[in-house]
Amino acid sequence: MEVAEVFIVCKKEAHYSRELILPQPALVHVVSGEMRVVTADHSHQFFAGDTILLPRNQLGRMSKLPLEGQPCIAISVLFRKERLQHYYSANPAKVRTEHGPGLIKFGAHPLLKSLFNSLQPYFELADALPGDIAAFKVEEAIRVLRAINPVVDELLGHFEEPGKLDLSEFMEQNYMFNLPLKKFSYLTGRSLTTFKKDFKRVFKNTPGRWLTRKRLELAHYKIFEQKKKPSDVYLDVGFEDLSHFSFAFKKHFGYNPTRS
């Protein structure tokens, strides 16, 4: 089943995502409520009227929260690689950087207001636009973003796969994200075999053992120094469930994460 390119989502209750890695850039407009995006080095908060351009392969977590009695409603436009390549082949732009910029936030702007207002009638009929209409709206969104901020070309017009990154720096920044090793290897520009080999050379340990230790040490700091509850911590440090986290914590430190 093909994923819709332009759609609206309404979250009446707090919704917390796991790790977020977009295979394509996405434009998100917050209609009401609050949206949070946490990356390795920053925590972003967005409210009604904010519009955000998220790059592909951006590693982070996203939360959608109701605010002042209003649900979190957001309109999303996904930019598929083939659609972007078709557009930029006819409308070339100079992409000067090897790696595109990170998240870009837009405030209120007449062109963005016009774009999203034009989508409202369609959403009264369905949660997503039909493919043929979505194609026109995606191109309109590209043109609007380029008119507002030419820097978007560095993000939308960048089609290269991740280059080989400094393994130590990347893992120290992103170990708390619960990803399979294959995804870590891809994001660092390596095959899985090369990733494991380089990891052993750099860290003198296996990825699994190193990741567990780093996540538990971060959890210990959050619980005993920042006074957070284990139930509020385990997902943020990369564990999938509370019971597994508690077991691993006690095995590593010799005591439960809930001790007084």
C-alpha positions in Angstrom: 0.0 0.0 0.0 1.4 3.4 -1.0 1.9 6.0 1.7 -0.1 9.2 1.2 2.0 12.2 0.3 -0.3 14.9 1.8 -2.4 14.1 4.9 -3.7 15.3 8.2 -3.4 13.7 11.6 -5.4 14.4 14.8 -4.1 13.2 18.1 -6.6 13.8 21.0 -4.4 12.1 23.6 -0.6 12.4 24.1 1.2 10.4 21.5 4.8 9.5 21.9 6.7 8.0 18.9 9.7 5.7 19.1 12.7 6.5 17.0 12.0 8.6 14.0 14.0 8.3 10.8 12.3 9.7 7.7 13.1 8.1 4.4 12.2 11.4 2.7 12.0 15.0 3.8 8.6 16.1 5.3 6.9 19.4 5.8 4.7 19.5 8.9 2.3 22.3 9.8 0.9 22.4 13.3 -2.8 23.5 13.3 -3.4 23.0 17.0 -1.8 21.4 20.1 1.9 20.9 20.6 4.6 18.9 18.7 8.0 18.0 20.1 11.0 16.7 18.2 14.0 15.5 20.2 17.3 15.0 18.4 20.7 14.1 19.7 21.6 17.7 20.6 18.4 19.6 20.9 14.8 19.5 22.0 12.3 21.4 19.8 8.8 22.5 20.7 6.3 23.6 18.1 2.8 25.1 18.4 -0.1 26.2 16.3 1.0 28.2 13.3 4.5 26.7 13.2 5.7 24.9 10.1 8.7 22.6 10.1 10.8 21.0 7.3 12.3 17.8 8.5 15.3 16.3 6.6 15.5 12.7 5.6 17.5 10.5 7.8 17.0 12.9 10.7 17.4 10.7 13.8 15.1 11.7 16.7 11.8 11.2 18.5 8.5 13.0 17.9 5.7 13.6 20.3 2.2 15.0 19.6 0.5 16.5 22.6 -2.9 18.2 23.2 -2.7 21.7 24.5 -5.3 23.9 26.3 -8.0 21.4 25.6 -7.2 21.2 21.9 -5.9 18.0 20.2 -2.7 18.0 18.3 -3.6 18.4 14.6 -0.9 18.5 12.0 -0.8 18.6 8.2 2.1 16.7 6.6 3.5 16.9 3.1 6.0 14.1 2.2 8.6 14.8 -0.5 9.3 11.5 -2.3 12.8 11.2 -3.8 11.5 10.6 -7.3 9.2 13.6 -7.1 12.1 15.8 -5.9 14.4 14.5 -8.6 11.9 15.2 -11.3 11.3 18.8 -10.0 15.0 19.6 -9.6 15.9 18.2 -13.0 13.7 20.9 -14.5 14.5 23.5 -11.9 18.1 23.0 -10.9 19.7 24.5 -7.8 23.2 24.6 -6.6 23.6 22.3 -3.6 26.8 23.4 -2.0 27.1 21.2 1.0 27.8 17.5 1.2 25.3 17.1 4.0 22.0 19.1 4.0 21.0 21.3 6.9 19.0 20.0 9.8 15.5 20.8 10.8 14.2 24.2 9.4 11.4 26.1 11.2 9.2 28.6 9.5 7.0 31.2 11.2 3.8 32.6 9.9 4.1 33.5 6.2 1.3 34.5 3.7 2.5 31.8 1.1 2.5 29.1 3.7 -0.9 30.2 5.0 -2.3 30.1 1.4 -0.8 26.6 0.9 -2.3 25.0 4.0 -5.6 26.9 3.7 -6.1 25.5 0.2 -5.8 21.9 1.7 -8.6 22.3 4.3 -11.5 21.6 1.9 -10.0 18.3 0.9 -9.5 17.2 4.5 -13.2 17.8 5.1 -13.7 14.8 2.8 -10.8 12.5 3.8 -7.7 12.4 5.9 -5.4 12.3 2.8 -5.4 13.8 -0.6 -5.8 11.6 -3.7 -2.5 10.9 -5.5 -3.2 13.2 -8.6 -4.1 16.2 -6.4 -1.3 15.5 -4.0 1.2 15.7 -6.8 0.2 19.2 -7.6 0.3 20.2 -4.0 3.7 18.7 -3.4 5.2 20.8 -6.2 3.4 23.9 -4.9 4.9 23.2 -1.5 8.4 23.0 -3.0 7.9 26.3 -4.9 6.6 28.0 -1.8 9.5 26.8 0.4 12.1 27.9 -2.2 10.5 31.3 -2.5 10.5 31.8 1.3 14.0 30.4 2.0 16.4 29.3 -0.7 18.3 27.3 1.9 15.7 24.5 1.5 17.4 23.5 -1.7 20.3 22.2 0.4 17.8 19.9 2.0 15.3 19.0 -0.7 17.8 18.9 -3.5 20.3 16.6 -1.8 19.9 13.0 -2.9 23.2 11.4 -1.9 23.3 8.5 0.5 25.0 9.1 3.9 28.8 9.4 3.6 31.2 7.7 5.9 31.0 9.6 9.2 33.3 9.6 12.2 32.0 6.5 14.1 33.0 7.6 17.6 31.4 11.0 17.3 28.2 9.7 15.8 27.7 6.9 18.3 28.5 9.1 21.3 25.8 11.5 20.1 23.1 9.0 19.1 23.5 5.9 21.3 20.3 6.6 23.2 18.2 5.9 20.1 16.9 2.4 19.8 17.9 1.4 16.3 19.0 -2.0 14.8 22.7 -2.2 14.1 21.9 -2.2 10.4 20.4 1.2 10.6 23.3 2.6 12.6 25.7 1.2 10.0 23.6 2.9 7.2 23.6 6.2 8.9 27.3 6.2 9.4 27.9 5.3 5.7 29.0 1.7 6.3 28.0 -1.9 5.5 27.0 -3.8 8.6 30.2 -5.9 8.4 32.4 -2.8 8.2 30.4 -1.1 11.0 31.0 -4.0 13.4 34.7 -4.1 12.4 35.2 -0.4 12.8 33.2 -0.4 16.1 35.4 -3.1 17.6 38.5 -1.1 16.6 37.3 2.2 17.9 35.5 1.2 21.1 37.3 -2.1 22.0 33.9 -3.7 22.5 31.0 -5.1 20.7 28.1 -2.7 19.7 25.6 -4.5 21.8 27.6 -4.4 25.0 28.7 -0.8 24.5 25.2 0.4 23.7 23.7 -1.3 26.8 26.4 0.2 29.1 26.0 3.7 27.7 22.2 3.6 28.0 22.3 2.3 31.5 24.8 4.9 32.6 22.5 7.6 31.1 19.5 6.1 32.8 21.3 6.0 36.2 22.1 9.8 35.8 18.5 10.6 35.0 17.1 8.6 37.8 19.5 9.4 40.7 20.7 12.8 39.7 17.7 14.3 37.9 15.3 12.4 40.1 13.2 11.0 37.3 11.1 7.9 37.5 12.3 4.7 35.7 9.0 4.6 33.8 9.8 8.1 32.4 13.3 7.2 31.5 13.6 3.8 29.8 12.3 4.8 26.4 14.4 7.9 26.3 17.6 5.9 26.9 16.8 3.3 24.2 15.1 0.4 25.9 11.9 -1.1 24.5 10.1 -2.1 27.7 10.3 -1.3 31.4 10.8 -4.9 32.6 13.8 -5.5 30.3 15.3 -2.1 31.4 14.9 -2.9 35.1 16.5 -6.4 34.7 19.5 -4.9 32.8 19.8 -2.1 35.3 20.0 -4.4 38.3 22.4 -6.8 36.5 24.8 -3.9 35.7 24.6 -1.9 38.9 23.6 -4.5 41.5 20.5 -2.7 42.6 17.1 -1.8 41.3 16.4 1.5 39.5 13.6 2.2 42.0 15.6 2.0 45.2 15.2 4.9 47.5 
